[in-house]
């Protein structure tokens, strides 16, 4: 990766049943998309702890995608709704930290939507590339406040993090 | 003690090696990733030689963890887990990463692909070191099977199981089994009569010693898990004692009250207040329709009771509940017909001689309201011309976008019956003719030869507003003939609407009750659309027939038999292994906040009142991990997807950034995870 041209690194959490299969399908159909996204398989988008997203950004990722089954199609019946609620909360937190909206994205992709997933990835990579590096770790070491704020988060928002069914 | 990781990079012929520099990646992994003891690339890892490579390295090099970078784990995870097992390693100490579907097949730039492959492997190597040995738990399987729905799918499944010697509970909502097929007249493409092939199967079900038939009944409640379901079935009161009733039918004859039969005869015919849906009903016991029975309305009559020779009528009967245990469940709940009144432009209900496909089936049926005569709504006039409208509510953005799959063949069948019985001209207005199974195209060709007219175009409107003399007193079908490129107005005497097949109105509730998912439209979702079509995401719950999606009788029967075969396999083995990818709660850490309790859609999390902590029934847990992510005390850990494992993978994936920003290399150790 050269200094002149910024190539973002994006982590994608793909649910095992829809989105990971969408990625499988994109592969089988040889649909090309940008190489900047690195995938982690989770059983369900509901498994994605908001901490994972913060951790990814804190490690130096420039963006994070969470991909799951469409609402109503979750293989665990309704857990993607829980992912959706957490996502809304997470976005709020990230906004406070000054992380741009485009950097963290919730994407629905059914097992049949290889093309849509590839398009979403391309779209996201373009947008994050345009934003430039997030460079959280550097900001972090310059200023301990972000880390301290992060550590306080779960306590401060314990009540808000209750997700009623 | 540090782990010894073996990394295996598959060429997949040239599928991976053509894009990813596999030798370079293997070399890099061996030199740069911590704790990698062996790093190899091989032409085809899934071949027996590739698997032996892993087995030998486990034995000779003492590997404690294995990473295979190849195709999607959905394809070969089992293969490599087995290889590990053969080598003497717990199968869950293996991790696959997809460098074919997610790298070589989607990236053109070779350098970028090689970089991404490295990152993915780095993630897998970090993750696998935190894997734990897991053992699937074994539970016994109750030999009884619950089948819900007594249509042809449920009947087939019940008979397959019962004939093989396994006990079955067959539960049907209506007073008789038979489903939609019992309403049909002929079946395409062979034109054999539906009743002739269905009723023998129905009586087999009724007489089979291994089948406990419960009609006019519904599943009230189900709990438990694969192999061990507890089911409560509600038997609605029939007001007829099943033990003493002989099914002679005198009560029906003597009943003075006639009402329109909206269910079996779809409003085309009448039935009595005490009735059986059709003469060959199984079981043969009638049911009293309390909403219309004179005794229930006004407190007197009792004609049925007076004339019953065996004193089987019981006006005091109450709904009863039966509790049964079952090891497996087959849901064969069928479909609903699209309500054609939602398309007022086709005039059903307003224009007398517009019929739905099911109404027409009843009309054609020799035991139906017109005794098989094809006549207009007046009951006497034979039509001289008939139009059949395809895709009513299917392949239509405004209603259902899917193809209902059976209507084209149904329309051809209707065309044949109309021409055979009345000699009328028949016009079929279709979007595309879909005749795709054995003998279907031949049937289409036969109809072409028999002189059925085909107009390619979606019907815009059915109206009785005549513009010219020939249209007076007719129904006019307005359609664009897309092959001729003209608008046509076809005057006919009768119109048949080929209504779409829709999911049952209560499919979502039923899905929720049994813990299975529905598609956007409401069809039950199979485990895999191609390779696992009758299993569902919930172990022990199978689906068959049109509840899974629109399908014709042959496909429905095949699915019924397939579901039965799957169940037989489970019952024969007698025990079932439950995937160990489940969540567990560390009671020491649990604060008893109960946040997780309501999160689980499978009711796997219980609250222990005495200890004030939550507890997960691992047999019910499906391993989604939502509770793990939600636990504020991090008291819940998800096996195989623990926080530690996921964070380690994350750090591995971002190895290049982590290295460049330096400060985090030291913090690579993931946060404490409960063991």
Boltz contact constraints between the chains, C-beta under 6 A:
constraints:
  - contact:
      token1: [A, 9]
      token2: [B, 657]
      max_distance: 6.0
  - contact:
      token1: [A, 23]
      token2: [B, 102]
      max_distance: 6.0
  - contact:
      token1: [A, 24]
      token2: [B, 72]
      max_distance: 6.0
  - contact:
      token1: [A, 24]
      token2: [B, 101]
      max_distance: 6.0
  - contact:
      token1: [A, 26]
      token2: [B, 106]
      max_distance: 6.0
  - contact:
      token1: [A, 27]
      token2: [B, 101]
      max_distance: 6.0
  - contact:
      token1: [A, 27]
      token2: [B, 105]
      max_distance: 6.0
  - contact:
      token1: [A, 27]
      token2: [B, 106]
      max_distance: 6.0
  - contact:
      token1: [A, 30]
      token2: [B, 105]
      max_distance: 6.0
  - contact:
      token1: [A, 32]
      token2: [B, 106]
      max_distance: 6.0
  - contact:
      token1: [A, 32]
      token2: [B, 108]
      max_distance: 6.0
  - contact:
      token1: [A, 33]
      token2: [B, 106]
      max_distance: 6.0
  - contact:
      token1: [A, 35]
      token2: [B, 107]
      max_distance: 6.0
  - contact:
      token1: [A, 35]
      token2: [B, 112]
      max_distance: 6.0
  - contact:
      token1: [A, 35]
      token2: [B, 116]
      max_distance: 6.0
  - contact:
      token1: [A, 38]
      token2: [B, 119]
      max_distance: 6.0
  - contact:
      token1: [A, 38]
      token2: [B, 653]
      max_distance: 6.0
  - contact:
      token1: [A, 39]
      token2: [B, 102]
      max_distance: 6.0
  - contact:
      token1: [A, 40]
      token2: [B, 649]
      max_distance: 6.0
  - contact:
      token1: [A, 43]
      token2: [B, 623]
      max_distance: 6.0
  - contact:
      token1: [A, 43]
      token2: [B, 624]
      max_distance: 6.0
  - contact:
      token1: [A, 43]
      token2: [B, 625]
      max_distance: 6.0
  - contact:
      token1: [A, 43]
      token2: [B, 641]
      max_distance: 6.0
  - contact:
      token1: [A, 44]
      token2: [B, 624]
      max_distance: 6.0
  - contact:
      token1: [A, 46]
      token2: [B, 624]
      max_distance: 6.0
  - contact:
      token1: [A, 46]
      token2: [B, 626]
      max_distance: 6.0
  - contact:
      token1: [A, 47]
      token2: [B, 625]
      max_distance: 6.0
  - contact:
      token1: [A, 47]
      token2: [B, 629]
      max_distance: 6.0
  - contact:
      token1: [A, 49]
      token2: [B, 629]
      max_distance: 6.0
  - contact:
      token1: [A, 55]
      token2: [B, 647]
      max_distance: 6.0
  - contact:
      token1: [A, 56]
      token2: [B, 650]
      max_distance: 6.0
  - contact:
      token1: [A, 59]
      token2: [B, 654]
      max_distance: 6.0
  - contact:
      token1: [A, 59]
      token2: [B, 658]
      max_distance: 6.0
  - contact:
      token1: [A, 59]
      token2: [B, 664]
      max_distance: 6.0
  - contact:
      token1: [A, 60]
      token2: [B, 654]
      max_distance: 6.0
  - contact:
      token1: [A, 60]
      token2: [B, 657]
      max_distance: 6.0
  - contact:
      token1: [A, 60]
      token2: [B, 661]
      max_distance: 6.0
  - contact:
      token1: [A, 61]
      token2: [B, 654]
      max_distance: 6.0
  - contact:
      token1: [A, 72]
      token2: [B, 520]
      max_distance: 6.0
  - contact:
      token1: [A, 75]
      token2: [B, 517]
      max_distance: 6.0
  - contact:
      token1: [A, 75]
      token2: [B, 537]
      max_distance: 6.0
  - contact:
      token1: [A, 76]
      token2: [B, 622]
      max_distance: 6.0
  - contact:
      token1: [A, 76]
      token2: [B, 624]
      max_distance: 6.0
  - contact:
      token1: [A, 77]
      token2: [B, 517]
      max_distance: 6.0
  - contact:
      token1: [A, 77]
      token2: [B, 601]
      max_distance: 6.0
  - contact:
      token1: [A, 78]
      token2: [B, 601]
      max_distance: 6.0
  - contact:
      token1: [A, 79]
      token2: [B, 624]
      max_distance: 6.0
  - contact:
      token1: [A, 79]
      token2: [B, 626]
      max_distance: 6.0
  - contact:
      token1: [A, 82]
      token2: [B, 626]
      max_distance: 6.0
  - contact:
      token1: [A, 137]
      token2: [B, 661]
      max_distance: 6.0
  - contact:
      token1: [A, 137]
      token2: [B, 663]
      max_distance: 6.0
  - contact:
      token1: [A, 141]
      token2: [B, 663]
      max_distance: 6.0
  - contact:
      token1: [A, 158]
      token2: [B, 632]
      max_distance: 6.0
  - contact:
      token1: [A, 162]
      token2: [B, 595]
      max_distance: 6.0
  - contact:
      token1: [A, 163]
      token2: [B, 630]
      max_distance: 6.0
  - contact:
      token1: [A, 165]
      token2: [B, 598]
      max_distance: 6.0
  - contact:
      token1: [A, 165]
      token2: [B, 599]
      max_distance: 6.0
